[in-house]
C-alpha cells in the first residue's frame, strides 16, 4: 500500500536532492520514519515535484529549469 509523503519528508527530499543519491535519501528517510522508503519511491516523488538531476552515474547536481 502506498503511503502519503509527509511535509517533513518532502522538505528533506528538496533539501538533499542535489547533495546525495536517491538511494541514500531512501535509506535516511527509512531511518527517520516508521516505514520503508524505497529508491524508486524517492525517484517518483522527486519527478512529481519537478526536481531533475543531471544524467549519469553518481551525479547529484540538480538541474535548473529555464523559464
N, CA, C and O atoms as a MOPAC input file, in Angstrom:
PM7 MOZYME 1SCF
protein

 N      0.83900 1    -1.17800 1     0.00000 1
 C      0.00000 1     0.00000 1     0.00000 1
 C      0.88700 1     1.24400 1     0.00000 1
 O      1.86600 1     1.32000 1     0.74200 1
 N      0.54300 1     2.18800 1    -0.81400 1
 C      1.30200 1     3.43100 1    -0.88700 1
 C      0.98200 1     4.31500 1     0.30400 1
 O     -0.17700 1     4.46200 1     0.69400 1
 N      2.00800 1     4.89300 1     0.86600 1
 C      1.84600 1     5.81000 1     1.99000 1
 C      2.04100 1     7.23100 1     1.49500 1
 O      2.85700 1     7.47900 1     0.60800 1
 N      1.29900 1     8.15400 1     2.06200 1
 C      1.46600 1     9.55700 1     1.69800 1
 C      2.76400 1    10.09000 1     2.27200 1
 O      3.17400 1     9.72300 1     3.37300 1
 N      3.39300 1    10.94900 1     1.51900 1
 C      4.60200 1    11.60300 1     1.98600 1
 C      4.20700 1    12.72900 1     2.92800 1
 O      3.26600 1    13.47600 1     2.65700 1
 N      4.93200 1    12.84700 1     4.03800 1
 C      4.69200 1    13.95400 1     4.95700 1
 C      5.41500 1    15.19500 1     4.43800 1
 O      6.29100 1    15.10400 1     3.57800 1
 N      5.04000 1    16.33500 1     4.96400 1
 C      5.70600 1    17.58200 1     4.56800 1
 C      7.18000 1    17.55300 1     4.96000 1
 O      8.02600 1    18.08300 1     4.24000 1
 N      7.48700 1    16.94200 1     6.09200 1
 C      8.88400 1    16.83400 1     6.53300 1
 C      9.70800 1    15.98000 1     5.56100 1
 O     10.85900 1    16.30200 1     5.26500 1
 N      9.11200 1    14.89600 1     5.07300 1
 C      9.81200 1    14.03800 1     4.11900 1
 C     10.04800 1    14.76700 1     2.79800 1
 O     11.12500 1    14.66200 1     2.21100 1
 N      9.04400 1    15.50200 1     2.33400 1
 C      9.19800 1    16.26500 1     1.09600 1
 C     10.27000 1    17.34700 1     1.25400 1
 O     11.06300 1    17.58300 1     0.34200 1
 N     10.28600 1    17.99200 1     2.40400 1
 C     11.29000 1    19.02900 1     2.66900 1
 C     12.69300 1    18.41600 1     2.70900 1
 O     13.64200 1    18.99600 1     2.18100 1
 N     12.81900 1    17.25000 1     3.33400 1
 C     14.10900 1    16.56100 1     3.37800 1
 C     14.58000 1    16.23000 1     1.95400 1
 O     15.75400 1    16.39600 1     1.62300 1
 N     13.65400 1    15.76500 1     1.13000 1
 C     13.97900 1    15.44600 1    -0.25900 1
 C     14.45600 1    16.68500 1    -1.00600 1
 O     15.48100 1    16.63700 1    -1.68600 1
 N     13.73500 1    17.78400 1    -0.89100 1
 C     14.12300 1    19.02800 1    -1.57800 1
 C     15.48500 1    19.53500 1    -1.10200 1
 O     16.29500 1    20.00700 1    -1.90000 1
 N     15.72600 1    19.43200 1     0.20200 1
 C     16.96900 1    19.94500 1     0.77300 1
 C     18.19000 1    19.10900 1     0.40500 1
 O     19.30400 1    19.63000 1     0.35900 1
 N     17.99100 1    17.81000 1     0.14100 1
 C     19.12100 1    16.91300 1    -0.06500 1
 C     19.25400 1    16.35200 1    -1.46900 1
 O     20.19300 1    15.60500 1    -1.74700 1
 N     18.33600 1    16.69500 1    -2.35700 1
 C     18.33100 1    16.09800 1    -3.69400 1
 C     19.60500 1    16.41600 1    -4.48000 1
 O     20.03800 1    15.60600 1    -5.29900 1
 N     20.20400 1    17.57200 1    -4.24400 1
 C     21.38900 1    17.93400 1    -5.01900 1
 C     22.69400 1    17.53800 1    -4.32800 1
 O     23.77400 1    17.82700 1    -4.84300 1
 N     22.60600 1    16.87300 1    -3.15800 1
 C     23.81400 1    16.50400 1    -2.42800 1
 C     24.06100 1    14.99500 1    -2.37800 1
 O     25.21100 1    14.55900 1    -2.34400 1
 N     23.00100 1    14.20500 1    -2.37200 1
 C     23.14900 1    12.75300 1    -2.24500 1
 C     22.27200 1    12.03800 1    -3.27100 1
 O     21.41200 1    12.64900 1    -3.90500 1
 N     22.50100 1    10.75100 1    -3.42300 1
 C     21.75100 1     9.95900 1    -4.39700 1
 C     20.36000 1     9.63300 1    -3.87400 1
 O     20.08700 1     9.77400 1    -2.68200 1
 N     19.48600 1     9.19600 1    -4.77100 1
 C     18.13600 1     8.78800 1    -4.38000 1
 C     18.19600 1     7.63000 1    -3.39000 1
 O     17.39800 1     7.56700 1    -2.45400 1
 N     19.12800 1     6.72500 1    -3.59100 1
 C     19.26600 1     5.57700 1    -2.69300 1
 C     19.62100 1     6.02500 1    -1.27600 1
 O     19.06900 1     5.51100 1    -0.30300 1
 N     20.53500 1     6.97400 1    -1.16400 1
 C     20.93100 1     7.46600 1     0.15100 1
 C     19.78200 1     8.20900 1     0.83600 1
 O     19.62100 1     8.11900 1     2.05300 1
 N     18.99100 1     8.93700 1     0.05900 1
 C     17.81900 1     9.61200 1     0.61300 1
 C     16.81900 1     8.58500 1     1.12400 1
 O     16.24900 1     8.75600 1     2.20100 1
 N     16.60300 1     7.51600 1     0.35600 1
 C     15.67400 1     6.45800 1     0.76900 1
 C     16.12400 1     5.81100 1     2.07500 1
 O     15.30500 1     5.56000 1     2.96000 1
 N     17.40100 1     5.54400 1     2.19600 1
 C     17.93700 1     4.93100 1     3.41600 1
 C     17.72600 1     5.85600 1     4.60900 1
 O     17.30100 1     5.41100 1     5.67500 1
 N     18.01700 1     7.12200 1     4.43400 1
 C     17.88200 1     8.08300 1     5.54100 1
 C     16.42000 1     8.28500 1     5.93300 1
 O     16.10800 1     8.36100 1     7.12100 1
 N     15.52600 1     8.37300 1     4.95700 1
 C     14.10200 1     8.53400 1     5.27400 1
 C     13.54700 1     7.29200 1     5.97100 1
 O     12.66500 1     7.40500 1     6.82300 1
 N     14.04900 1     6.12300 1     5.62300 1
 C     13.63100 1     4.89600 1     6.29800 1
 C     14.07700 1     4.92600 1     7.75600 1
 O     13.33100 1     4.51900 1     8.64700 1
 N     15.29400 1     5.40900 1     7.99700 1
 C     15.79400 1     5.51300 1     9.37300 1
 C     14.98500 1     6.52100 1    10.18700 1
 O     14.70500 1     6.29200 1    11.36400 1
 N     14.61100 1     7.63200 1     9.55900 1
 C     13.90100 1     8.70300 1    10.26600 1
 C     12.43000 1     8.38800 1    10.51000 1
 O     11.86400 1     8.80400 1    11.52100 1
 N     11.81700 1     7.66400 1     9.60100 1
 C     10.38100 1     7.40500 1     9.69600 1
 C     10.07700 1     6.02100 1    10.21800 1
 O     10.95900 1     5.27400 1    10.64400 1
 N      8.79500 1     5.70700 1    10.17100 1
 C      8.34900 1     4.39400 1    10.63300 1
 C      7.89400 1     3.52900 1     9.47000 1
 O      7.05400 1     2.64400 1     9.63600 1
 N      8.44300 1     3.78300 1     8.30900 1
 C      8.06900 1     2.99700 1     7.13200 1
 C      9.27800 1     2.80800 1     6.24000 1
 O     10.27100 1     3.52700 1     6.35100 1
 N      9.17900 1     1.83400 1     5.35800 1
 C     10.25700 1     1.55300 1     4.42100 1
 C     10.09500 1     2.44600 1     3.19400 1
 O      9.06600 1     2.39800 1     2.52100 1
 N     11.09800 1     3.25000 1     2.90500 1
 C     11.08600 1     4.12100 1     1.73000 1
 C     12.08100 1     3.54300 1     0.73300 1
 O     13.25100 1     3.34900 1     1.06100 1
 N     11.62200 1     3.26700 1    -0.47400 1
 C     12.49500 1     2.69300 1    -1.49100 1
 C     13.09700 1     3.77000 1    -2.38100 1
 O     12.61700 1     4.90200 1    -2.43400 1
 N     14.15900 1     3.38700 1    -3.07700 1
 C     14.79600 1     4.30000 1    -4.01800 1
 C     13.81000 1     4.69000 1    -5.12300 1
 O     13.79300 1     5.83800 1    -5.56800 1
 N     13.00200 1     3.74500 1    -5.55500 1
 C     12.02700 1     4.02300 1    -6.60600 1
 C     10.98500 1     5.03800 1    -6.14800 1
 O     10.58500 1     5.90900 1    -6.92000 1
 N     10.54100 1     4.93000 1    -4.89100 1
 C      9.55400 1     5.89300 1    -4.39800 1
 C     10.16000 1     7.29000 1    -4.28500 1
 O      9.47400 1     8.28500 1    -4.52000 1
 N     11.43900 1     7.36800 1    -3.92500 1
 C     12.12200 1     8.66400 1    -3.87200 1
 C     12.22000 1     9.25000 1    -5.27100 1
 O     11.96000 1    10.43600 1    -5.46900 1
 N     12.59300 1     8.42700 1    -6.23900 1
 C     12.72400 1     8.88900 1    -7.61900 1
 C     11.38900 1     9.39400 1    -8.16300 1
 O     11.32900 1    10.45200 1    -8.79000 1
 N     10.31300 1     8.63000 1    -7.91800 1
 C      8.98800 1     9.03300 1    -8.41100 1
 C      8.53000 1    10.34000 1    -7.75900 1
 O      7.98800 1    11.21200 1    -8.43700 1
 N      8.74600 1    10.48100 1    -6.45200 1
 C      8.33900 1    11.69700 1    -5.76000 1
 C      9.15400 1    12.88200 1    -6.26500 1
 O      8.61600 1    13.97000 1    -6.46700 1
 N     10.44900 1    12.67000 1    -6.46800 1
 C     11.31200 1    13.73900 1    -6.99000 1
 C     10.81200 1    14.19700 1    -8.35500 1
 O     10.78000 1    15.39600 1    -8.63300 1
 N     10.42400 1    13.26000 1    -9.19900 1
 C      9.92000 1    13.60100 1   -10.52200 1
 C      8.58100 1    14.33900 1   -10.43300 1
 O      8.34200 1    15.27800 1   -11.19200 1
 N      7.71000 1    13.92200 1    -9.51200 1
 C      6.42500 1    14.60700 1    -9.33500 1
 C      6.61700 1    16.04000 1    -8.85200 1
 O      5.83800 1    16.92900 1    -9.19600 1
 N      7.66200 1    16.25800 1    -8.05200 1
 C      7.94400 1    17.60300 1    -7.54600 1
 C      8.69300 1    18.45300 1    -8.57000 1
 O      8.92300 1    19.64000 1    -8.34000 1
 N      9.07400 1    17.85200 1    -9.70100 1
 C      9.76200 1    18.58700 1   -10.75200 1
 C     11.24400 1    18.79100 1   -10.49400 1
 O     11.85800 1    19.69300 1   -11.06200 1
 N     11.82700 1    17.94600 1    -9.62700 1
 C     13.25600 1    18.04200 1    -9.31500 1
 C     14.01900 1    17.08200 1   -10.21600 1
 O     13.87800 1    15.86600 1   -10.08400 1
 N     14.82800 1    17.61600 1   -11.13200 1
 C     15.58100 1    16.78400 1   -12.06000 1
 C     17.04600 1    16.78400 1   -11.67500 1
 O     17.60300 1    17.80300 1   -11.26600 1
 N     17.65900 1    15.61900 1   -11.81600 1
 C     19.09300 1    15.50300 1   -11.55600 1
 C     19.82500 1    15.40800 1   -12.88500 1
 O     19.23600 1    15.06100 1   -13.90900 1
 N     21.12300 1    15.72100 1   -12.85600 1
 C     21.95000 1    15.56800 1   -14.04200 1
 C     22.05800 1    14.08000 1   -14.38400 1
 O     22.06900 1    13.23500 1   -13.48900 1
 N     22.13600 1    13.76800 1   -15.65800 1
 C     22.23800 1    12.38300 1   -16.08200 1
 C     23.63700 1    11.83900 1   -15.81400 1
 O     24.61900 1    12.58200 1   -15.81100 1
 N     23.70800 1    10.54300 1   -15.59200 1
 C     24.98500 1     9.88300 1   -15.38900 1
 C     25.09600 1     9.28700 1   -14.00400 1
 O     24.39800 1     9.69500 1   -13.07600 1
 N     25.96800 1     8.33300 1   -13.87800 1
 C     26.14100 1     7.65300 1   -12.60300 1
 C     26.84500 1     8.54200 1   -11.59700 1
 O     27.85000 1     9.18400 1   -11.90300 1
 N     26.30100 1     8.56700 1   -10.39500 1
 C     26.94400 1     9.26500 1    -9.30900 1
 C     26.79200 1    10.77300 1    -9.30800 1
 O     27.28800 1    11.43500 1    -8.39600 1
 N     26.11900 1    11.33700 1   -10.30400 1
 C     25.93200 1    12.78200 1   -10.33000 1
 C     24.76400 1    13.15800 1    -9.41100 1
 O     23.69900 1    12.54400 1    -9.46500 1
 N     24.97400 1    14.14700 1    -8.59000 1
 C     23.93900 1    14.58800 1    -7.67100 1
 C     23.52400 1    16.02700 1    -7.94400 1
 O     22.69800 1    16.58800 1    -7.22300 1
 N     24.09200 1    16.61900 1    -8.97400 1
 C     23.80500 1    18.01900 1    -9.28000 1
 C     22.35900 1    18.17400 1    -9.73500 1
 O     21.86500 1    17.39200 1   -10.54700 1
 N     21.69200 1    19.18400 1    -9.20500 1
 C     20.30300 1    19.47100 1    -9.56000 1
 C     20.28400 1    20.34100 1   -10.81200 1
 O     21.01700 1    21.32700 1   -10.89700 1
 N     19.45700 1    19.98100 1   -11.77200 1
 C     19.32200 1    20.78200 1   -12.97900 1
 C     18.31500 1    21.88500 1   -12.74600 1
 O     17.24200 1    21.63400 1   -12.19900 1
 N     18.63300 1    23.08600 1   -13.14500 1
 C     17.75000 1    24.24000 1   -13.00400 1
 C     16.82900 1    24.32300 1   -14.21300 1
 O     17.25600 1    24.13700 1   -15.35200 1
 N     15.57900 1    24.60300 1   -13.95100 1
 C     14.61700 1    24.79500 1   -15.04700 1
 C     14.78100 1    26.20000 1   -15.60000 1
 O     14.96200 1    27.16100 1   -14.85400 1
 N     14.71600 1    26.30100 1   -16.91100 1
 C     14.74300 1    27.61100 1   -17.54700 1
 C     13.32800 1    27.96100 1   -17.95400 1
 O     12.61900 1    27.14500 1   -18.54400 1
 N     12.93000 1    29.15200 1   -17.64300 1
 C     11.54500 1    29.57300 1   -17.93600 1
 C     11.50800 1    30.41800 1   -19.18000 1
 O     10.43700 1    30.86700 1   -19.59000 1

